[in-house]
Structure formats: C-alpha cells, structure tokens
Amino acid sequence: MSTTRSTVLSVLGVLILVVLVTGLVLTIKRLSGEPGPTRRAEGVDLRRRRRNQLTFGALDVLVAVAVLVFFNAVAIVLGEIVGGVLFVVTTIAGLSALCTALDRHMGPLPSTALESRRRGTITGATLFGVIFTATAVTGQLPFFRLWAAPLAAITYAAAVHLQWSRQRDPVTV
C-alpha cells in the first residue's frame, strides 16, 4: 500500500472514530437529560395510536431491515472487519433513531421526549440483538439474511406491545 493511501485511510479512520465517540457521548447525554414537556392523551384515540404503531411501525422496520441486509453485505465485503464494526454501530444507532421517531410519533401517551428516546433506544438495540443472535445461531454470520426483516418486524411489534402494556393507563384492544 502506498504511503499516500495509508495516510488518507489513517486520517479517515481517526475522523470516523472521533465522530463515533462524539455521537455516543451525545447519545448518553440525551438519554439522561431533561425529560421535556409531557404530551397528554386528551383528545387522542389511544387504541388507534397503538394499532398504528404496531402495524405501520412494524412495516417501517421490515423495510429498513431489508435495506440493512444489503448494506450489511456491502460493508463487510468492501470494508472487511472495520466495515463490519462500523456497520454494527451505525445499524444500532439507526434502528434506535427510527424506533425513537416512531415512538414519538405513535407511541404511548402520556409521555415525554425522554421516555420516547429511552423506549426507542431500547427497542432499536433489542432489534439488532435479536437479528444478530438469530443469524449467529443459524451459523450465517457475518452476513444477515433477508429473513431478518420479518423477524425484526415481529420483534418490534412484540416490544411495542410490551411498552404499551406497561404504560400507566394501559389500553386494551
């Protein structure tokens, strides 16, 4: 490898590491920060909100994980071990962000932004853990398979159902 290429890759590696560490620190600060205002349930059809989060959220996760299956292969083939590690960190962060947005938009009420961030982060990390574990158990690591998408959707629906059932004022469907 040439000196120029080695230098460029080293600088890029350090920059990526700085961005990852900064992102992790900011994420921890957001997960332990101010809760923000409480969104109330007055005038909101909680049954419809729950049903929407269960169905449309699961569909969103299904599509996102199907796309991630492709990027998993690209990251590992082109980036080898470093690409795989970056894929893992990026995927956990991305799934957590998606689940947080879904929770904030369609999640249980009453709720604060901090509760949505925490529920979303836990759900996103759980999704990745289930996909990774199932892939490892089937002996297909490091490459995720397309069956991981419906597995993630089912896991998301189960996690969301659990979150709704643990809510202060549970809604029965």
Secondary structure, DSSP 8 states (H G I E B T S, - for coil): --HHHHHHHHHHHHHHHHHHHHHHHHHHHHHTS----EE--TT--HHHHHHHHHHHHHHHHHHHHHHHHHHHHHHHHHHHHHHHHHHHHHHHHHHHHHHHHHHHHHS-SSEEHHHHHHHHHHHHHHHHHHHHHHHHHTT-TTS--TTHHHHHHHHHHHHHHHHHHTSSS----
